[in-house]
Amino acid sequence: MRGVGALFLLGLVAWATAAGATPASVSPELRQWQTMGGKPPTKAEFAAVVAACEDRAKEPGKSGSIEGCLAEFGLRHAQ
């Protein structure tokens, strides 16, 4: 299941890049999050990461916060 989530994430990121999505088009709610590069994620990137975290949370024996999962995928709260 983890592979499906990662594949989905990569597909959405590739689609967002091909569609010309830019961090400038990010909604104000997403500006509180940053990628490791210091830029806010696009809506598609954020949705893909959240979907992957939701898939991971459904796996038996997996527990933890959503913020911890987002951090594992490279998102962190903006300072």
mmCIF file as gemmi writes it, N, C-alpha and C atoms, coordinates in Angstrom:
data_model
loop_
_atom_site.group_PDB
_atom_site.id
_atom_site.type_symbol
_atom_site.label_atom_id
_atom_site.label_alt_id
_atom_site.label_comp_id
_atom_site.label_asym_id
_atom_site.label_entity_id
_atom_site.label_seq_id
_atom_site.pdbx_PDB_ins_code
_atom_site.Cartn_x
_atom_site.Cartn_y
_atom_site.Cartn_z
_atom_site.occupancy
_atom_site.B_iso_or_equiv
_atom_site.pdbx_formal_charge
_atom_site.auth_seq_id
_atom_site.auth_asym_id
_atom_site.pdbx_PDB_model_num
ATOM 1 N N . MET Axp A 1 ? 0.827 -1.195 0 1 0 ? 1 A 1
ATOM 2 C CA . MET Axp A 1 ? 0 0 0 1 0 ? 1 A 1
ATOM 3 C C . MET Axp A 1 ? 0.871 1.259 0 1 0 ? 1 A 1
ATOM 4 N N . ARG Axp A 2 ? 2.01 1.162 0.659 1 0 ? 2 A 1
ATOM 5 C CA . ARG Axp A 2 ? 2.905 2.314 0.713 1 0 ? 2 A 1
ATOM 6 C C . ARG Axp A 2 ? 3.403 2.678 -0.677 1 0 ? 2 A 1
ATOM 7 N N . GLY Axp A 3 ? 3.672 1.661 -1.489 1 0 ? 3 A 1
ATOM 8 C CA . GLY Axp A 3 ? 4.133 1.902 -2.852 1 0 ? 3 A 1
ATOM 9 C C . GLY Axp A 3 ? 3.083 2.61 -3.691 1 0 ? 3 A 1
ATOM 10 N N . VAL Axp A 4 ? 1.823 2.25 -3.473 1 0 ? 4 A 1
ATOM 11 C CA . VAL Axp A 4 ? 0.726 2.899 -4.201 1 0 ? 4 A 1
ATOM 12 C C . VAL Axp A 4 ? 0.653 4.375 -3.819 1 0 ? 4 A 1
ATOM 13 N N . GLY Axp A 5 ? 0.794 4.665 -2.518 1 0 ? 5 A 1
ATOM 14 C CA . GLY Axp A 5 ? 0.76 6.057 -2.065 1 0 ? 5 A 1
ATOM 15 C C . GLY Axp A 5 ? 1.918 6.86 -2.632 1 0 ? 5 A 1
ATOM 16 N N . ALA Axp A 6 ? 3.106 6.263 -2.647 1 0 ? 6 A 1
ATOM 17 C CA . ALA Axp A 6 ? 4.269 6.96 -3.194 1 0 ? 6 A 1
ATOM 18 C C . ALA Axp A 6 ? 4.113 7.183 -4.693 1 0 ? 6 A 1
ATOM 19 N N . LEU Axp A 7 ? 3.603 6.18 -5.387 1 0 ? 7 A 1
ATOM 20 C CA . LEU Axp A 7 ? 3.374 6.326 -6.82 1 0 ? 7 A 1
ATOM 21 C C . LEU Axp A 7 ? 2.345 7.417 -7.102 1 0 ? 7 A 1
ATOM 22 N N . PHE Axp A 8 ? 1.287 7.442 -6.302 1 0 ? 8 A 1
ATOM 23 C CA . PHE Axp A 8 ? 0.262 8.479 -6.439 1 0 ? 8 A 1
ATOM 24 C C . PHE Axp A 8 ? 0.879 9.861 -6.204 1 0 ? 8 A 1
ATOM 25 N N . LEU Axp A 9 ? 1.689 9.977 -5.172 1 0 ? 9 A 1
ATOM 26 C CA . LEU Axp A 9 ? 2.359 11.243 -4.856 1 0 ? 9 A 1
ATOM 27 C C . LEU Axp A 9 ? 3.223 11.7 -6.017 1 0 ? 9 A 1
ATOM 28 N N . LEU Axp A 10 ? 4.037 10.818 -6.535 1 0 ? 10 A 1
ATOM 29 C CA . LEU Axp A 10 ? 4.907 11.185 -7.646 1 0 ? 10 A 1
ATOM 30 C C . LEU Axp A 10 ? 4.113 11.562 -8.888 1 0 ? 10 A 1
ATOM 31 N N . GLY Axp A 11 ? 3.024 10.858 -9.134 1 0 ? 11 A 1
ATOM 32 C CA . GLY Axp A 11 ? 2.186 11.192 -10.282 1 0 ? 11 A 1
ATOM 33 C C . GLY Axp A 11 ? 1.573 12.575 -10.177 1 0 ? 11 A 1
ATOM 34 N N . LEU Axp A 12 ? 1.08 12.9 -8.986 1 0 ? 12 A 1
ATOM 35 C CA . LEU Axp A 12 ? 0.489 14.226 -8.804 1 0 ? 12 A 1
ATOM 36 C C . LEU Axp A 12 ? 1.534 15.332 -8.892 1 0 ? 12 A 1
ATOM 37 N N . VAL Axp A 13 ? 2.706 15.091 -8.352 1 0 ? 13 A 1
ATOM 38 C CA . VAL Axp A 13 ? 3.766 16.103 -8.445 1 0 ? 13 A 1
ATOM 39 C C . VAL Axp A 13 ? 4.161 16.302 -9.901 1 0 ? 13 A 1
ATOM 40 N N . ALA Axp A 14 ? 4.289 15.213 -10.646 1 0 ? 14 A 1
ATOM 41 C CA . ALA Axp A 14 ? 4.636 15.335 -12.063 1 0 ? 14 A 1
ATOM 42 C C . ALA Axp A 14 ? 3.547 16.072 -12.832 1 0 ? 14 A 1
ATOM 43 N N . TRP Axp A 15 ? 2.297 15.746 -12.532 1 0 ? 15 A 1
ATOM 44 C CA . TRP Axp A 15 ? 1.184 16.419 -13.203 1 0 ? 15 A 1
ATOM 45 C C . TRP Axp A 15 ? 1.176 17.905 -12.875 1 0 ? 15 A 1
ATOM 46 N N . ALA Axp A 16 ? 1.393 18.248 -11.603 1 0 ? 16 A 1
ATOM 47 C CA . ALA Axp A 16 ? 1.39 19.653 -11.196 1 0 ? 16 A 1
ATOM 48 C C . ALA Axp A 16 ? 2.527 20.413 -11.87 1 0 ? 16 A 1
ATOM 49 N N . THR Axp A 17 ? 3.678 19.772 -11.995 1 0 ? 17 A 1
ATOM 50 C CA . THR Axp A 17 ? 4.807 20.412 -12.658 1 0 ? 17 A 1
ATOM 51 C C . THR Axp A 17 ? 4.511 20.621 -14.139 1 0 ? 17 A 1
ATOM 52 N N . ALA Axp A 18 ? 3.942 19.621 -14.771 1 0 ? 18 A 1
ATOM 53 C CA . ALA Axp A 18 ? 3.624 19.732 -16.193 1 0 ? 18 A 1
ATOM 54 C C . ALA Axp A 18 ? 2.534 20.769 -16.446 1 0 ? 18 A 1
ATOM 55 N N . ALA Axp A 19 ? 1.62 20.926 -15.5 1 0 ? 19 A 1
ATOM 56 C CA . ALA Axp A 19 ? 0.526 21.877 -15.666 1 0 ? 19 A 1
ATOM 57 C C . ALA Axp A 19 ? 0.966 23.307 -15.367 1 0 ? 19 A 1
ATOM 58 N N . GLY Axp A 20 ? 2.192 23.47 -14.918 1 0 ? 20 A 1
ATOM 59 C CA . GLY Axp A 20 ? 2.686 24.815 -14.645 1 0 ? 20 A 1
ATOM 60 C C . GLY Axp A 20 ? 2.251 25.356 -13.305 1 0 ? 20 A 1
ATOM 61 N N . ALA Axp A 21 ? 1.965 24.493 -12.355 1 0 ? 21 A 1
ATOM 62 C CA . ALA Axp A 21 ? 1.579 24.939 -11.016 1 0 ? 21 A 1
ATOM 63 C C . ALA Axp A 21 ? 2.776 25.599 -10.355 1 0 ? 21 A 1
ATOM 64 N N . THR Axp A 22 ? 2.515 26.744 -9.771 1 0 ? 22 A 1
ATOM 65 C CA . THR Axp A 22 ? 3.593 27.466 -9.1 1 0 ? 22 A 1
ATOM 66 C C . THR Axp A 22 ? 3.208 27.729 -7.669 1 0 ? 22 A 1
ATOM 67 N N . PRO Axp A 23 ? 4.201 27.862 -6.779 1 0 ? 23 A 1
ATOM 68 C CA . PRO Axp A 23 ? 3.89 28.16 -5.382 1 0 ? 23 A 1
ATOM 69 C C . PRO Axp A 23 ? 3.12 29.467 -5.205 1 0 ? 23 A 1
ATOM 70 N N . ALA Axp A 24 ? 3.195 30.371 -6.154 1 0 ? 24 A 1
ATOM 71 C CA . ALA Axp A 24 ? 2.472 31.63 -6.044 1 0 ? 24 A 1
ATOM 72 C C . ALA Axp A 24 ? 0.964 31.41 -6.073 1 0 ? 24 A 1
ATOM 73 N N . SER Axp A 25 ? 0.522 30.282 -6.625 1 0 ? 25 A 1
ATOM 74 C CA . SER Axp A 25 ? -0.909 30.016 -6.719 1 0 ? 25 A 1
ATOM 75 C C . SER Axp A 25 ? -1.439 29.259 -5.508 1 0 ? 25 A 1
ATOM 76 N N . VAL Axp A 26 ? -0.641 29.15 -4.479 1 0 ? 26 A 1
ATOM 77 C CA . VAL Axp A 26 ? -1.021 28.396 -3.289 1 0 ? 26 A 1
ATOM 78 C C . VAL Axp A 26 ? -1.98 29.226 -2.441 1 0 ? 26 A 1
ATOM 79 N N . SER Axp A 27 ? -2.983 28.548 -1.896 1 0 ? 27 A 1
ATOM 80 C CA . SER Axp A 27 ? -3.955 29.229 -1.053 1 0 ? 27 A 1
ATOM 81 C C . SER Axp A 27 ? -3.296 29.646 0.272 1 0 ? 27 A 1
ATOM 82 N N . PRO Axp A 28 ? -3.869 30.621 0.96 1 0 ? 28 A 1
ATOM 83 C CA . PRO Axp A 28 ? -3.29 31.097 2.218 1 0 ? 28 A 1
ATOM 84 C C . PRO Axp A 28 ? -3.172 30.007 3.284 1 0 ? 28 A 1
ATOM 85 N N . GLU Axp A 29 ? -4.06 29.014 3.273 1 0 ? 29 A 1
ATOM 86 C CA . GLU Axp A 29 ? -3.983 27.943 4.263 1 0 ? 29 A 1
ATOM 87 C C . GLU Axp A 29 ? -2.709 27.131 4.092 1 0 ? 29 A 1
ATOM 88 N N . LEU Axp A 30 ? -2.256 26.97 2.858 1 0 ? 30 A 1
ATOM 89 C CA . LEU Axp A 30 ? -1.062 26.169 2.602 1 0 ? 30 A 1
ATOM 90 C C . LEU Axp A 30 ? 0.228 26.94 2.84 1 0 ? 30 A 1
ATOM 91 N N . ARG Axp A 31 ? 0.13 28.242 2.972 1 0 ? 31 A 1
ATOM 92 C CA . ARG Axp A 31 ? 1.343 29.033 3.197 1 0 ? 31 A 1
ATOM 93 C C . ARG Axp A 31 ? 1.956 28.753 4.562 1 0 ? 31 A 1
ATOM 94 N N . GLN Axp A 32 ? 1.205 28.112 5.456 1 0 ? 32 A 1
ATOM 95 C CA . GLN Axp A 32 ? 1.778 27.765 6.753 1 0 ? 32 A 1
ATOM 96 C C . GLN Axp A 32 ? 2.698 26.554 6.658 1 0 ? 32 A 1
ATOM 97 N N . TRP Axp A 33 ? 2.722 25.876 5.507 1 0 ? 33 A 1
ATOM 98 C CA . TRP Axp A 33 ? 3.583 24.725 5.281 1 0 ? 33 A 1
ATOM 99 C C . TRP Axp A 33 ? 4.666 25.089 4.293 1 0 ? 33 A 1
ATOM 100 N N . GLN Axp A 34 ? 5.837 24.472 4.464 1 0 ? 34 A 1
ATOM 101 C CA . GLN Axp A 34 ? 6.952 24.701 3.549 1 0 ? 34 A 1
ATOM 102 C C . GLN Axp A 34 ? 7.56 23.363 3.147 1 0 ? 34 A 1
ATOM 103 N N . THR Axp A 35 ? 8.082 23.338 1.931 1 0 ? 35 A 1
ATOM 104 C CA . THR Axp A 35 ? 8.868 22.191 1.503 1 0 ? 35 A 1
ATOM 105 C C . THR Axp A 35 ? 10.267 22.36 2.074 1 0 ? 35 A 1
ATOM 106 N N . MET Axp A 36 ? 11.107 21.387 1.88 1 0 ? 36 A 1
ATOM 107 C CA . MET Axp A 36 ? 12.479 21.489 2.375 1 0 ? 36 A 1
ATOM 108 C C . MET Axp A 36 ? 13.228 22.639 1.693 1 0 ? 36 A 1
ATOM 109 N N . GLY Axp A 37 ? 12.771 23.039 0.533 1 0 ? 37 A 1
ATOM 110 C CA . GLY Axp A 37 ? 13.375 24.164 -0.172 1 0 ? 37 A 1
ATOM 111 C C . GLY Axp A 37 ? 12.927 25.514 0.356 1 0 ? 37 A 1
ATOM 112 N N . GLY Axp A 38 ? 11.977 25.528 1.317 1 0 ? 38 A 1
ATOM 113 C CA . GLY Axp A 38 ? 11.516 26.776 1.906 1 0 ? 38 A 1
ATOM 114 C C . GLY Axp A 38 ? 10.339 27.415 1.2 1 0 ? 38 A 1
ATOM 115 N N . LYS Axp A 39 ? 9.794 26.751 0.191 1 0 ? 39 A 1
ATOM 116 C CA . LYS Axp A 39 ? 8.663 27.299 -0.555 1 0 ? 39 A 1
ATOM 117 C C . LYS Axp A 39 ? 7.385 26.585 -0.126 1 0 ? 39 A 1
ATOM 118 N N . PRO Axp A 40 ? 6.251 27.261 -0.223 1 0 ? 40 A 1
ATOM 119 C CA . PRO Axp A 40 ? 4.984 26.575 0.099 1 0 ? 40 A 1
ATOM 120 C C . PRO Axp A 40 ? 4.651 25.55 -0.981 1 0 ? 40 A 1
ATOM 121 N N . PRO Axp A 41 ? 4.052 24.434 -0.599 1 0 ? 41 A 1
ATOM 122 C CA . PRO Axp A 41 ? 3.69 23.424 -1.598 1 0 ? 41 A 1
ATOM 123 C C . PRO Axp A 41 ? 2.489 23.878 -2.418 1 0 ? 41 A 1
ATOM 124 N N . THR Axp A 42 ? 2.359 23.313 -3.6 1 0 ? 42 A 1
ATOM 125 C CA . THR Axp A 42 ? 1.162 23.584 -4.385 1 0 ? 42 A 1
ATOM 126 C C . THR Axp A 42 ? 0.016 22.769 -3.795 1 0 ? 42 A 1
ATOM 127 N N . LYS Axp A 43 ? -1.188 23.074 -4.217 1 0 ? 43 A 1
ATOM 128 C CA . LYS Axp A 43 ? -2.348 22.31 -3.735 1 0 ? 43 A 1
ATOM 129 C C . LYS Axp A 43 ? -2.214 20.84 -4.09 1 0 ? 43 A 1
ATOM 130 N N . ALA Axp A 44 ? -1.752 20.555 -5.287 1 0 ? 44 A 1
ATOM 131 C CA . ALA Axp A 44 ? -1.612 19.167 -5.727 1 0 ? 44 A 1
ATOM 132 C C . ALA Axp A 44 ? -0.555 18.431 -4.906 1 0 ? 44 A 1
ATOM 133 N N . GLU Axp A 45 ? 0.559 19.09 -4.635 1 0 ? 45 A 1
ATOM 134 C CA . GLU Axp A 45 ? 1.6 18.463 -3.817 1 0 ? 45 A 1
ATOM 135 C C . GLU Axp A 45 ? 1.08 18.163 -2.418 1 0 ? 45 A 1
ATOM 136 N N . PHE Axp A 46 ? 0.416 19.147 -1.828 1 0 ? 46 A 1
ATOM 137 C CA . PHE Axp A 46 ? -0.081 18.97 -0.461 1 0 ? 46 A 1
ATOM 138 C C . PHE Axp A 46 ? -1.133 17.865 -0.414 1 0 ? 46 A 1
ATOM 139 N N . ALA Axp A 47 ? -2.032 17.856 -1.396 1 0 ? 47 A 1
ATOM 140 C CA . ALA Axp A 47 ? -3.073 16.827 -1.429 1 0 ? 47 A 1
ATOM 141 C C . ALA Axp A 47 ? -2.463 15.435 -1.584 1 0 ? 47 A 1
ATOM 142 N N . ALA Axp A 48 ? -1.42 15.326 -2.394 1 0 ? 48 A 1
ATOM 143 C CA . ALA Axp A 48 ? -0.774 14.036 -2.59 1 0 ? 48 A 1
ATOM 144 C C . ALA Axp A 48 ? -0.108 13.546 -1.309 1 0 ? 48 A 1
ATOM 145 N N . VAL Axp A 49 ? 0.555 14.446 -0.601 1 0 ? 49 A 1
ATOM 146 C CA . VAL Axp A 49 ? 1.218 14.061 0.642 1 0 ? 49 A 1
ATOM 147 C C . VAL Axp A 49 ? 0.187 13.677 1.696 1 0 ? 49 A 1
ATOM 148 N N . VAL Axp A 50 ? -0.89 14.433 1.812 1 0 ? 50 A 1
ATOM 149 C CA . VAL Axp A 50 ? -1.939 14.102 2.783 1 0 ? 50 A 1
ATOM 150 C C . VAL Axp A 50 ? -2.565 12.751 2.447 1 0 ? 50 A 1
ATOM 151 N N . ALA Axp A 51 ? -2.795 12.489 1.171 1 0 ? 51 A 1
ATOM 152 C CA . ALA Axp A 51 ? -3.363 11.197 0.772 1 0 ? 51 A 1
ATOM 153 C C . ALA Axp A 51 ? -2.417 10.055 1.133 1 0 ? 51 A 1
ATOM 154 N N . ALA Axp A 52 ? -1.124 10.256 0.916 1 0 ? 52 A 1
ATOM 155 C CA . ALA Axp A 52 ? -0.146 9.223 1.277 1 0 ? 52 A 1
ATOM 156 C C . ALA Axp A 52 ? -0.134 9 2.788 1 0 ? 52 A 1
ATOM 157 N N . CYS Axp A 53 ? -0.261 10.073 3.57 1 0 ? 53 A 1
ATOM 158 C CA . CYS Axp A 53 ? -0.296 9.941 5.03 1 0 ? 53 A 1
ATOM 159 C C . CYS Axp A 53 ? -1.574 9.241 5.483 1 0 ? 53 A 1
ATOM 160 N N . GLU Axp A 54 ? -2.679 9.524 4.828 1 0 ? 54 A 1
ATOM 161 C CA . GLU Axp A 54 ? -3.928 8.846 5.171 1 0 ? 54 A 1
ATOM 162 C C . GLU Axp A 54 ? -3.834 7.358 4.858 1 0 ? 54 A 1
ATOM 163 N N . ASP Axp A 55 ? -3.205 7.009 3.731 1 0 ? 55 A 1
ATOM 164 C CA . ASP Axp A 55 ? -3.009 5.601 3.388 1 0 ? 55 A 1
ATOM 165 C C . ASP Axp A 55 ? -2.133 4.921 4.432 1 0 ? 55 A 1
ATOM 166 N N . ARG Axp A 56 ? -1.095 5.595 4.859 1 0 ? 56 A 1
ATOM 167 C CA . ARG Axp A 56 ? -0.2 5.035 5.859 1 0 ? 56 A 1
ATOM 168 C C . ARG Axp A 56 ? -0.917 4.833 7.188 1 0 ? 56 A 1
ATOM 169 N N . ALA Axp A 57 ? -1.798 5.759 7.547 1 0 ? 57 A 1
ATOM 170 C CA . ALA Axp A 57 ? -2.52 5.654 8.818 1 0 ? 57 A 1
ATOM 171 C C . ALA Axp A 57 ? -3.473 4.462 8.832 1 0 ? 57 A 1
ATOM 172 N N . LYS Axp A 58 ? -3.907 4.022 7.666 1 0 ? 58 A 1
ATOM 173 C CA . LYS Axp A 58 ? -4.829 2.883 7.571 1 0 ? 58 A 1
ATOM 174 C C . LYS Axp A 58 ? -4.119 1.553 7.778 1 0 ? 58 A 1
ATOM 175 N N . GLU Axp A 59 ? -2.789 1.537 7.657 1 0 ? 59 A 1
ATOM 176 C CA . GLU Axp A 59 ? -2.039 0.295 7.815 1 0 ? 59 A 1
ATOM 177 C C . GLU Axp A 59 ? -2.057 -0.135 9.27 1 0 ? 59 A 1
ATOM 178 N N . PRO Axp A 60 ? -2.232 -1.413 9.518 1 0 ? 60 A 1
ATOM 179 C CA . PRO Axp A 60 ? -2.236 -1.893 10.9 1 0 ? 60 A 1
ATOM 180 C C . PRO Axp A 60 ? -0.882 -1.675 11.56 1 0 ? 60 A 1
ATOM 181 N N . GLY Axp A 61 ? -0.926 -1.238 12.809 1 0 ? 61 A 1
ATOM 182 C CA . GLY Axp A 61 ? 0.299 -1.038 13.574 1 0 ? 61 A 1
ATOM 183 C C . GLY Axp A 61 ? 0.959 0.306 13.352 1 0 ? 61 A 1
ATOM 184 N N . LYS Axp A 62 ? 0.419 1.112 12.492 1 0 ? 62 A 1
ATOM 185 C CA . LYS Axp A 62 ? 0.989 2.439 12.247 1 0 ? 62 A 1
ATOM 186 C C . LYS Axp A 62 ? 0.244 3.458 13.083 1 0 ? 62 A 1
ATOM 187 N N . SER Axp A 63 ? 0.985 4.211 13.843 1 0 ? 63 A 1
ATOM 188 C CA . SER Axp A 63 ? 0.382 5.298 14.609 1 0 ? 63 A 1
ATOM 189 C C . SER Axp A 63 ? 1.326 6.487 14.552 1 0 ? 63 A 1
ATOM 190 N N . GLY Axp A 64 ? 0.829 7.623 14.869 1 0 ? 64 A 1
ATOM 191 C CA . GLY Axp A 64 ? 1.621 8.842 14.839 1 0 ? 64 A 1
ATOM 192 C C . GLY Axp A 64 ? 0.781 9.995 14.357 1 0 ? 64 A 1
ATOM 193 N N . SER Axp A 65 ? 1.338 11.149 14.499 1 0 ? 65 A 1
ATOM 194 C CA . SER Axp A 65 ? 0.594 12.342 14.117 1 0 ? 65 A 1
ATOM 195 C C . SER Axp A 65 ? 0.681 12.582 12.614 1 0 ? 65 A 1
ATOM 196 N N . ILE Axp A 66 ? -0.28 13.307 12.123 1 0 ? 66 A 1
ATOM 197 C CA . ILE Axp A 66 ? -0.279 13.667 10.705 1 0 ? 66 A 1
ATOM 198 C C . ILE Axp A 66 ? 0.899 14.59 10.412 1 0 ? 66 A 1
ATOM 199 N N . GLU Axp A 67 ? 1.26 15.438 11.372 1 0 ? 67 A 1
ATOM 200 C CA . GLU Axp A 67 ? 2.387 16.336 11.165 1 0 ? 67 A 1
ATOM 201 C C . GLU Axp A 67 ? 3.692 15.566 11.052 1 0 ? 67 A 1
ATOM 202 N N . GLY Axp A 68 ? 3.815 14.489 11.813 1 0 ? 68 A 1
ATOM 203 C CA . GLY Axp A 68 ? 5.002 13.656 11.71 1 0 ? 68 A 1
ATOM 204 C C . GLY Axp A 68 ? 5.109 13.012 10.344 1 0 ? 68 A 1
ATOM 205 N N . CYS Axp A 69 ? 3.983 12.571 9.832 1 0 ? 69 A 1
ATOM 206 C CA . CYS Axp A 69 ? 3.949 11.968 8.501 1 0 ? 69 A 1
ATOM 207 C C . CYS Axp A 69 ? 4.277 13.012 7.435 1 0 ? 69 A 1
ATOM 208 N N . LEU Axp A 70 ? 3.708 14.194 7.553 1 0 ? 70 A 1
ATOM 209 C CA . LEU Axp A 70 ? 4.001 15.251 6.588 1 0 ? 70 A 1
ATOM 210 C C . LEU Axp A 70 ? 5.486 15.587 6.6 1 0 ? 70 A 1
ATOM 211 N N . ALA Axp A 71 ? 6.085 15.597 7.796 1 0 ? 71 A 1
ATOM 212 C CA . ALA Axp A 71 ? 7.521 15.874 7.902 1 0 ? 71 A 1
ATOM 213 C C . ALA Axp A 71 ? 8.344 14.793 7.21 1 0 ? 71 A 1
ATOM 214 N N . GLU Axp A 72 ? 7.898 13.545 7.307 1 0 ? 72 A 1
ATOM 215 C CA . GLU Axp A 72 ? 8.613 12.464 6.633 1 0 ? 72 A 1
ATOM 216 C C . GLU Axp A 72 ? 8.589 12.636 5.119 1 0 ? 72 A 1
ATOM 217 N N . PHE Axp A 73 ? 7.542 13.237 4.599 1 0 ? 73 A 1
ATOM 218 C CA . PHE Axp A 73 ? 7.436 13.485 3.165 1 0 ? 73 A 1
ATOM 219 C C . PHE Axp A 73 ? 8.003 14.849 2.756 1 0 ? 73 A 1
ATOM 220 N N . GLY Axp A 74 ? 8.629 15.566 3.692 1 0 ? 74 A 1
ATOM 221 C CA . GLY Axp A 74 ? 9.337 16.796 3.34 1 0 ? 74 A 1
ATOM 222 C C . GLY Axp A 74 ? 8.581 18.093 3.597 1 0 ? 74 A 1
ATOM 223 N N . LEU Axp A 75 ? 7.48 18.064 4.305 1 0 ? 75 A 1
ATOM 224 C CA . LEU Axp A 75 ? 6.764 19.292 4.628 1 0 ? 75 A 1
ATOM 225 C C . LEU Axp A 75 ? 6.951 19.637 6.089 1 0 ? 75 A 1
ATOM 226 N N . ARG Axp A 76 ? 7.065 20.93 6.367 1 0 ? 76 A 1
ATOM 227 C CA . ARG Axp A 76 ? 7.196 21.383 7.748 1 0 ? 76 A 1
ATOM 228 C C . ARG Axp A 76 ? 6.462 22.7 7.905 1 0 ? 76 A 1
ATOM 229 N N . HIS Axp A 77 ? 6.16 23.05 9.156 1 0 ? 77 A 1
ATOM 230 C CA . HIS Axp A 77 ? 5.481 24.324 9.415 1 0 ? 77 A 1
ATOM 231 C C . HIS Axp A 77 ? 6.421 25.486 9.092 1 0 ? 77 A 1
ATOM 232 N N . ALA Axp A 78 ? 5.879 26.517 8.489 1 0 ? 78 A 1
ATOM 233 C CA . ALA Axp A 78 ? 6.661 27.715 8.195 1 0 ? 78 A 1
ATOM 234 C C . ALA Axp A 78 ? 6.975 28.43 9.502 1 0 ? 78 A 1
ATOM 235 N N . GLN Axp A 79 ? 8.122 29.006 9.554 1 0 ? 79 A 1
ATOM 236 C CA . GLN Axp A 79 ? 8.546 29.71 10.772 1 0 ? 79 A 1
ATOM 237 C C . GLN Axp A 79 ? 8.001 31.116 10.818 1 0 ? 79 A 1
